[in-house]
């Protein structure tokens, strides 16, 4: 039985019926639907719609649906189910009889999908945050392993100043800190409960919204039923956070690719995350890095698709909102599958610290320090800048570094140069000028994050023990060949893996 067929005299066009179905992708939400349905059932009993025996039967039926989904992929192979909510109702009635039809009393699929997606996004914030914490910890370990090794820092793709390798790595940690903060902030706004909103103006039954909110671990009920059933801001915000994270991963991948070329030679690609060429036997290609860079474009595209899909919608629910699910699923699955691979790559890659150190000693990267030397001799900076520029020009003509010029050469340019200049512009002294101001705080903040994971921060949240929804990694599901739960392999005709 369809969930809405009573008003209709004619059957749906078969092609249209199949085309408008969403079960192929919203089956990912099955765990969320089961948890939300259990909370709704308890509220129905409190409202007098269900007796205790009916509630017990419904809860047992919902649990059996979850168990069957875990046991067999074929269980989800339902060509009739319009969406995941229809699927659950069908299976529940099959298991417990007409009592299963009572579960939909006082609710609408409009509020259901809004609730399911909030549970999914909340789980996504948690799981991606945990993976991000693991990546940050690995980068911190690599920064500590680098010790006092130096490398060139670049501006405009040109060598600029020497910097500690650790400081360079911790720049990415700072990016990922911001991503983690955005995930945490996004979670707060997603963590409200639409149940009780009905189709648009609220439930026709006196349901206890606080009870359902507590059952599902939400922080509060939504304030306005019209907004609650049509709001997808939390989806847009979540995918935008993921697009920013993907952008940071893409920047990281690009730099690792550059530094792994023979022209730089700073990074040696790990064979376990690389492939070769079918034509050129000598090649080893950084495929993980290239795909990381490429997939960022698709995640950014998901964010754009969500904005375009919702930009012209009147209140309240419209079927257009069905089209917001696939970009959400694709973005979440892409980032969640990518982060552990990036973490593994960072563990396995080798940094040629000796080559990086040698590169930091050439290219006049101590010129800024040389200007600072003159400033400390009371020379105005603009004049000091000009004089050191002349010294660089002379060193270029002589094919040597600044520190290789003679004192007489330097004094011919400016009389403030003294013998202590040569010690002042040594690499270790140039590094010491800046590292104490910027590297130590970054290391401290990274260490703090590494010892306080995203999941530990959530222990203080209002999540109720009864709600165990971890939609992105629900291990009980065996994915169908044509679909996929997050972290499973999607097959050729799945939307997110065309």
Secondary structure, 3 states (H helix, E strand, C coil): CCCCHHHCCCCCCHHHHHHCCCHHHHHHHHHHHHHHHHHHHHHHHHCCCCCHHHHHHHHHHHHHHHHHHHHCHHHHCCCCCCCHHHHHHHHHHHHHHHHHHHHHCCCCHHHHHHHHHHHHHHHHHHHHHHHHHHHHHHHHHHHHHHCCCEEEEEECCEEEEEEEHHHHHHHHHHHHHHHHHHHHHHHHHHCEECCCCCCCCCCCCCCCHHHHHHHCCCCEECCCHHHHHHCCHHHHHHHHHHHHHHHHHHHHHHHHHHHHCCCCCCEECCHHHCECCCCCCCCCECHHHHHHHHHHHHHHHHHHHHHHHHCCCCCCCCHHHHHHHHHHHHHHHHHHHHHHHHHHHHHHCEECHHHHHHHHCCCCCCHHHHHHHHHHCCCCHHHHHHHHHHHHHHHHHHCCCHHHCCHHHHHHHCCCCCCCHHHHCCHHHHHHHHHHHHHHHHHHHHHHHHCCCHHHHHHHCCCCCCCCCCHHHCCCCCCCCCCCCCCCCCCCCCHHHC
